[in-house]
Amino acid sequence: MNEENISKGAMATESIRTTYRKKIWSKFTKAIKDFDLIKDGDKIAIGVSGGKDSLLLCKLFQELKRDRSKNFEVAFISMNPGFGAMDLEQFKKNLEDLEIPCEIFEANVWEVAFDQDPNNPCFLCAKMRRGVLYNKVEELGYNKLALGHHFDDLVETALINMFYAGTIKTMIPKVKSTSGKLELIRPLIYIKEKDIISYTEKNEIQAMACGCPIESGKVDSKRKEIKELLKTLENQNSQIKQSIFNSLKNINLDYVLGYTRGNKNDGE
């Protein structure tokens, strides 16, 4: 088929089946199988931020829906926390080009966070965004929310918690929301960020950055520090991230000083 006659959305889907079948599609379906992320009858909402990860997640779920190996409902939803007009326009163009039917709802989270804590709005903003999104998904009657966290996010989060919070924990593929009414799933957990970047560039997707006026002005952050550290370590050992990832699945409780389960300390 002549590529000139294929839409951008169709080309993005086609590359999942072909060029990125091994590095993206197979890892996506493996995560779903390994962690039992989707059951027949599920109603799944995809949280779309407009970034590269969530846009890929949308295309993967569209392809999974066509695959018919699972019987589930899917919808794409996005919260507008206060994007500027240009960011919102680019976001809508990406959705149209990629043929993603996404409902965008207003939340005005940034303004509230800045008003209540102008010097450090990030913590409140993140908390509010989670709460608003979870409530919206529950209101719409969905039982699962799929998020675009990937392999590198999991590894980086583990190190951030070790270095700055004094605990060993990370993102997990499936977890209940605070209310217990909703299950959060992360089907990209095996997919590496470099492959998501490659997919985005190959398909000429102009993914949004965060769009937040505070975040865009930051020169430093804990996650950035960890990214730089891992990049340095990879120069000596290309498998360092995989080793950290594997260690989180291979914790020997006989050789740790203590452990907790939920809020209960079971290791003392």
PAVEX-461060 format. One record per residue (C-alpha): residue in three letters; x negated, y, z. Coordinates in steps of 0.05 Angstrom, whole numbers. Layout:
 rest   east  north     up
  Ala      X      Y      Z
...
END
This chain:
 rest   east  north     up
  Met      0      0      0
  Asn    -25     69    -18
  Glu    -45    105     47
  Glu    -21    171     17
  Asn     51    144     21
  Ile     46    121     93
  Ser     67    166    150
  Lys     18    183    205
  Gly     59    144    254
  Ala     59     82    210
  Met    -16     87    200
  Ala    -26     93    276
  Thr     15     29    284
  Glu    -20     -7    228
  Ser    -89      6    258
  Ile    -65    -27    323
  Arg    -50    -90    283
  Thr   -115    -88    244
  Thr   -176    -46    265
  Tyr   -159    -46    339
  Arg   -126   -114    345
  Lys   -183   -142    387
  Lys   -203    -81    428
  Ile   -134    -53    442
  Trp    -74    -96    422
  Ser   -101   -162    449
  Lys   -122   -130    515
  Phe    -54    -97    521
  Thr    -17   -162    513
  Lys    -66   -199    559
  Ala    -53   -149    615
  Ile     22   -158    607
  Lys     13   -234    612
  Asp    -39   -235    667
  Phe     -1   -189    714
  Asp     70   -207    692
  Leu     84   -133    676
  Ile    147   -143    633
  Lys    206   -189    644
  Asp    266   -201    600
  Gly    319   -150    615
  Asp    272    -96    639
  Lys    288    -24    626
  Ile    221     11    618
  Ala    208     85    615
  Ile    141    107    586
  Gly    112    168    620
  Val     85    212    564
  Ser     37    267    584
  Gly     16    284    513
  Gly    -56    260    524
  Lys    -91    206    484
  Asp    -76    150    534
  Ser     -1    160    538
  Leu      6    170    463
  Leu    -29    103    451
  Leu     15     71    504
  Cys     77     94    465
  Lys     52     64    400
  Leu     35     -2    435
  Phe    104     -7    465
  Gln    136      8    398
  Glu     95    -48    368
  Leu    113    -95    425
  Lys    186    -80    415
  Arg    180    -99    341
  Asp    142   -162    361
  Arg    205   -187    397
  Ser    165   -232    443
  Lys    197   -196    502
  Asn    270   -175    509
  Phe    268   -106    541
  Glu    292    -34    533
  Val    244     23    526
  Ala    249     99    527
  Phe    197    154    524
  Ile    202    211    573
  Ser    159    271    588
  Met    160    324    641
  Asn    143    395    621
  Pro    109    423    684
  Gly    100    491    653
  Phe     62    482    588
  Gly     45    544    548
  Ala     83    554    483
  Met     24    531    440
  Asp     11    468    481
  Leu     85    450    479
  Glu     88    462    404
  Gln     27    417    392
  Phe     57    363    437
  Lys    123    363    399
  Lys     85    360    333
  Asn     46    299    357
  Leu    110    265    377
  Glu    141    279    309
  Asp     79    258    270
  Leu     72    194    309
  Glu    147    179    305
  Ile    156    176    381
  Pro    228    194    402
  Cys    212    227    469
  Glu    258    264    517
  Ile    224    325    547
  Phe    254    353    611
  Glu    235    417    648
  Ala    207    415    718
  Asn    169    481    729
  Val    121    445    776
  Trp     61    489    763
  Glu     96    553    783
  Val    121    523    849
  Ala     52    494    866
  Phe     17    560    851
  Asp     67    599    892
  Gln     62    554    953
  Asp    -14    543    952
  Pro    -48    591    903
  Asn   -118    573    927
  Asn   -111    497    921
  Pro    -48    479    881
  Cys    -75    413    853
  Phe    -55    366    909
  Leu     15    394    915
  Cys     22    395    839
  Ala      3    321    832
  Lys     50    301    889
  Met    108    341    859
  Arg     96    314    789
  Arg     99    242    814
  Gly    162    255    854
  Val    198    290    798
  Leu    180    238    747
  Tyr    199    179    792
  Asn    266    211    809
  Lys    280    224    735
  Val    265    152    716
  Glu    310    126    772
  Glu    366    174    752
  Leu    363    147    681
  Gly    372     76    707
  Tyr    304     47    689
  Asn    270     -3    735
  Lys    199      6    711
  Leu    154     65    693
  Ala     94     51    649
  Leu     33     96    658
  Gly    -28    105    614
  His    -84     91    664
  His   -139     50    631
  Phe   -201      8    649
  Asp   -246     68    662
  Asp   -194    101    706
  Leu   -192     39    750
  Val   -268     36    756
  Glu   -276    110    770
  Thr   -220    110    822
  Ala   -254     52    859
  Leu   -319     92    864
  Ile   -284    157    883
  Asn   -250    120    941
  Met   -315     88    963
  Phe   -356    151    959
  Tyr   -306    203    984
  Ala   -251    166   1022
  Gly   -291    110   1055
  Thr   -246     55   1029
  Ile   -247      2    976
  Lys   -184      8    934
  Thr   -164     27    864
  Met   -105     31    816
  Ile    -71    -36    808
  Pro    -32    -60    747
  Lys     35    -66    783
  Val     60    -31    846
  Lys    125     -8    877
  Ser    140     66    880
  Thr    147     99    948
  Ser    223     93    945
  Gly    217     19    928
  Lys    269     28    873
  Leu    219     31    816
  Glu    159    -10    795
  Leu     99     25    764
  Ile     60    -14    712
  Arg     -6      0    678
  Pro    -12    -42    615
  Leu    -76     -7    590
  Ile   -116    -33    650
  Tyr   -162    -76    606
  Ile   -171    -23    551
  Lys   -235     19    552
  Glu   -232     94    544
  Lys   -283     94    488
  Asp   -236     50    446
  Ile   -178     96    460
  Ile   -220    155    437
  Ser   -240    117    375
  Tyr   -167    101    359
  Thr   -147    173    370
  Glu   -202    200    325
  Lys   -190    149    270
  Asn   -116    166    267
  Glu   -131    241    271
  Ile    -87    250    332
  Gln    -95    319    364
  Ala    -80    296    435
  Met    -67    348    488
  Ala   -114    362    546
  Cys    -82    372    614
  Gly    -57    442    596
  Cys    -62    465    668
  Pro    -95    533    675
  Ile   -133    510    738
  Glu   -156    443    710
  Ser   -179    473    644
  Gly   -224    522    681
  Lys   -257    471    726
  Val   -331    458    715
  Asp   -335    403    766
  Ser   -293    350    800
  Lys   -302    285    837
  Arg   -280    246    776
  Lys   -328    284    731
  Glu   -385    269    780
  Ile   -368    195    778
  Lys   -363    195    702
  Glu   -433    225    698
  Leu   -461    175    748
  Leu   -432    116    710
  Lys   -459    144    645
  Thr   -529    147    675
  Leu   -523     76    704
  Glu   -499     50    636
  Asn   -565     71    606
  Gln   -598     17    649
  Asn   -541    -33    649
  Ser   -489    -30    594
  Gln   -444    -78    634
  Ile   -442    -36    698
  Lys   -368    -17    691
  Gln   -348    -88    676
  Ser   -387   -112    737
  Ile   -350    -61    782
  Phe   -284    -82    751
  Asn   -299   -155    763
  Ser   -320   -142    835
  Leu   -250   -115    850
  Lys   -221   -183    831
  Asn   -274   -221    869
  Ile   -274   -195    941
  Asn   -297   -248    992
  Leu   -261   -231   1057
  Asp   -312   -273   1096
  Tyr   -365   -222   1079
  Val   -333   -155   1093
  Leu   -333   -116   1158
  Gly   -257   -107   1158
  Tyr   -197   -101   1114
  Thr   -127    -72   1114
  Arg    -62    -93   1083
  Gly    -15    -34   1073
  Asn    -22      8   1136
  Lys    -40    -50   1180
  Asn   -112    -66   1196
  Asp   -118   -141   1191
  Gly   -194   -144   1193
  Glu   -207   -125   1265
END
